[in-house]
Amino acid sequence: HKYVTIGGGVIDSFAFGSRGVLNPNDQYSGGEGCRMIQPKWHQYFTLEDAVGISSSAYVAEFENKGIGKRLVPRAMYWPVLTTEYPKLKGRQFPVTLDMGDGGNYENTGMLAALQRGVKKLICCVNSARPLDRDFVPDRFFECEREKGRTKFSIGDKVTYACADGALLGFFGAWEAIEWSFNYTMNTVFEKEKLNDVMEQMLQNLNNGKGAWAKIKLKLLANEVWSIPGGYHVEVIFIYNETVQDFVDKLPQETQDEIKEGRHGYFEHFPHYKTTLQNPPRLFNLTQPQVNLLSSQAEYLITSNADVFKDFFGA
């Protein structure tokens, strides 16, 4: 399915997975009066399906190796087309596609917002990779190359990164395909501006305020993501890191538990592992672990409320 169009308009969950519209013109308009072949009741797309697909980061690697087909989510897919783009003209019949975690290519939603022409946005980098507190300007990333690299390969071994690839990729500073995560095509900002973002985040982090940066950036064109560029955008980056002011206000017993590290209940906080955080369970965070992380995120926003209100002109 090399030339399948992805995206377009919104398809409601009751229609997602259907075998397409009966009238070819409805593939462009939709809305009231659109007739389609409805999915069988047991094929309705549910929240469980969406959560399962978004958690299936392994799919790209399985596809590359040709293994685990029974573990790969699949769905019937057809796009809502538009006459605005000549390349998208002509009816596209439904096809069955393997579905996986969109975070394999972009893990924040930043590029989707830029596609829509948003000029002010908050980008949350919810990473399990800590920032390098000893960051040296212009030293963003280092890796070892291995033979046999393919589109979904794990052939690149990352030896150093000052931050998560999801952030570095926006600045063209991520050059590896780590496991099945490929952020090498996501460049939309000038590379040298990453120094300013890192400097601000680390300054706020070291002052106990959490890792965030507010900056105005020139938007570069990105053909892969159909982003024209040529203007400036304002961004607040929020990176998942310790907010020491928040931790200092916690009950003493909670602080003690965090200090216990791998022997405590909040091991790895705030960089919980996405797998085997609480072995033998493969995918699991406890309610206290989730509550602590979400409360810290809330504190970062509320304690900097003036910054965010000013940013959006509230």
Solvent accessible surface area in square Angstrom, and as a share of the most:
residue,aa,sasa,rsa
1,H,141,0.63
2,K,168,0.71
3,Y,186,0.71
4,V,31,0.18
5,T,29,0.17
6,I,118,0.60
7,G,35,0.33
8,G,69,0.66
9,G,39,0.38
10,V,141,0.81
11,I,38,0.19
12,D,84,0.43
13,S,64,0.41
14,F,124,0.52
15,A,4,0.03
16,F,31,0.13
17,G,17,0.16
18,S,1,0.00
19,R,145,0.53
20,G,3,0.03
21,V,5,0.03
22,L,82,0.41
23,N,70,0.36
24,P,63,0.40
25,N,106,0.54
26,D,25,0.13
27,Q,2,0.01
28,Y,59,0.22
29,S,82,0.53
30,G,25,0.24
31,G,66,0.64
32,E,184,0.83
33,G,65,0.63
34,C,31,0.19
35,R,161,0.59
36,M,52,0.23
37,I,85,0.43
38,Q,111,0.49
39,P,10,0.06
40,K,133,0.56
41,W,201,0.70
42,H,115,0.51
43,Q,90,0.40
44,Y,82,0.31
45,F,52,0.22
46,T,66,0.39
47,L,142,0.71
48,E,148,0.66
49,D,56,0.29
50,A,39,0.30
51,V,83,0.48
52,G,35,0.34
53,I,27,0.13
54,S,64,0.41
55,S,74,0.48
56,S,5,0.03
57,A,27,0.21
58,Y,78,0.30
59,V,8,0.05
60,A,10,0.08
61,E,16,0.07
62,F,44,0.18
63,E,68,0.31
64,N,59,0.30
65,K,110,0.46
66,G,58,0.56
67,I,86,0.44
68,G,28,0.27
69,K,112,0.47
70,R,240,0.88
71,L,117,0.58
72,V,10,0.06
73,P,34,0.21
74,R,145,0.53
75,A,17,0.13
76,M,36,0.16
77,Y,25,0.09
78,W,12,0.04
79,P,1,0.01
80,V,31,0.18
81,L,6,0.03
82,T,46,0.27
83,T,91,0.53
84,E,127,0.57
85,Y,120,0.46
86,P,103,0.65
87,K,193,0.82
88,L,50,0.25
89,K,119,0.50
90,G,45,0.43
91,R,85,0.31
92,Q,31,0.14
93,F,129,0.54
94,P,31,0.20
95,V,30,0.17
96,T,53,0.31
97,L,30,0.15
98,D,42,0.22
99,M,38,0.17
100,G,30,0.29
101,D,26,0.13
102,G,52,0.50
103,G,4,0.04
104,N,4,0.02
105,Y,63,0.24
106,E,23,0.10
107,N,87,0.45
108,T,36,0.21
109,G,42,0.40
110,M,3,0.01
111,L,0,0.00
112,A,43,0.33
113,A,13,0.10
114,L,1,0.01
115,Q,84,0.37
116,R,180,0.66
117,G,34,0.33
118,V,48,0.28
119,K,119,0.51
120,K,80,0.34
121,L,15,0.08
122,I,59,0.30
123,C,3,0.02
124,C,55,0.33
125,V,3,0.02
126,N,128,0.66
127,S,7,0.05
128,A,53,0.41
129,R,68,0.25
130,P,73,0.46
131,L,8,0.04
132,D,30,0.16
133,R,124,0.45
134,D,121,0.63
135,F,29,0.12
136,V,84,0.49
137,P,88,0.55
138,D,102,0.53
139,R,99,0.36
140,F,10,0.04
141,F,29,0.12
142,E,74,0.33
143,C,34,0.20
144,E,89,0.40
145,R,129,0.47
146,E,94,0.42
147,K,200,0.85
148,G,65,0.62
149,R,98,0.36
150,T,64,0.37
151,K,121,0.51
152,F,47,0.19
153,S,10,0.06
154,I,67,0.34
155,G,8,0.07
156,D,6,0.03
157,K,116,0.49
158,V,28,0.16
159,T,71,0.41
160,Y,37,0.14
161,A,12,0.10
162,C,0,0.00
163,A,0,0.00
164,D,27,0.14
165,G,3,0.03
166,A,6,0.04
167,L,0,0.00
168,L,0,0.00
169,G,1,0.01
170,F,1,0.00
171,F,1,0.00
172,G,28,0.27
173,A,1,0.01
174,W,8,0.03
175,E,79,0.35
176,A,0,0.00
177,I,7,0.04
178,E,45,0.20
179,W,162,0.57
180,S,5,0.03
181,F,59,0.24
182,N,9,0.04
183,Y,12,0.04
184,T,45,0.26
185,M,71,0.32
186,N,3,0.01
187,T,46,0.27
188,V,0,0.00
189,F,0,0.00
190,E,50,0.22
191,K,87,0.37
192,E,102,0.46
193,K,68,0.29
194,L,0,0.00
195,N,28,0.14
196,D,58,0.30
197,V,0,0.00
198,M,0,0.00
199,E,113,0.51
200,Q,57,0.25
201,M,1,0.00
202,L,17,0.08
203,Q,112,0.50
204,N,25,0.13
205,L,6,0.03
206,N,99,0.51
207,N,89,0.46
208,G,6,0.06
209,K,92,0.39
210,G,0,0.00
211,A,0,0.00
212,W,29,0.10
213,A,0,0.00
214,K,72,0.30
215,I,23,0.12
216,K,129,0.54
217,L,1,0.01
218,K,90,0.38
219,L,0,0.00
220,L,52,0.26
221,A,74,0.57
222,N,12,0.06
223,E,164,0.73
224,V,94,0.54
225,W,59,0.21
226,S,87,0.56
227,I,3,0.01
228,P,101,0.63
229,G,12,0.12
230,G,68,0.65
231,Y,57,0.22
232,H,95,0.42
233,V,0,0.00
234,E,55,0.25
235,V,0,0.00
236,I,0,0.00
237,F,0,0.00
238,I,21,0.11
239,Y,3,0.01
240,N,27,0.14
241,E,6,0.03
242,T,29,0.17
243,V,2,0.01
244,Q,79,0.35
245,D,35,0.18
246,F,17,0.07
247,V,13,0.07
248,D,82,0.43
249,K,144,0.61
250,L,27,0.14
251,P,80,0.50
252,Q,108,0.48
253,E,137,0.62
254,T,27,0.16
255,Q,23,0.10
256,D,64,0.33
257,E,57,0.26
258,I,32,0.16
259,K,151,0.64
260,E,93,0.42
261,G,29,0.28
262,R,179,0.65
263,H,132,0.59
264,G,14,0.14
265,Y,103,0.39
266,F,20,0.08
267,E,45,0.20
268,H,77,0.34
269,F,24,0.10
270,P,3,0.02
271,H,26,0.12
272,Y,14,0.05
273,K,92,0.39
274,T,114,0.66
275,T,58,0.33
276,L,81,0.40
277,Q,8,0.04
278,N,34,0.18
279,P,94,0.59
280,P,129,0.81
281,R,155,0.57
282,L,94,0.47
283,F,136,0.57
284,N,40,0.20
285,L,69,0.34
286,T,33,0.19
287,Q,137,0.61
288,P,59,0.37
289,Q,2,0.01
290,V,70,0.40
291,N,72,0.37
292,L,13,0.06
293,L,48,0.24
294,S,60,0.39
295,S,46,0.29
296,Q,6,0.03
297,A,61,0.47
298,E,111,0.50
299,Y,49,0.19
300,L,8,0.04
301,I,70,0.36
302,T,83,0.48
303,S,62,0.40
304,N,18,0.09
305,A,34,0.26
306,D,115,0.59
307,V,41,0.23
308,F,18,0.07
309,K,113,0.48
310,D,99,0.52
311,F,4,0.01
312,F,108,0.45
313,G,67,0.64
314,A,106,0.82
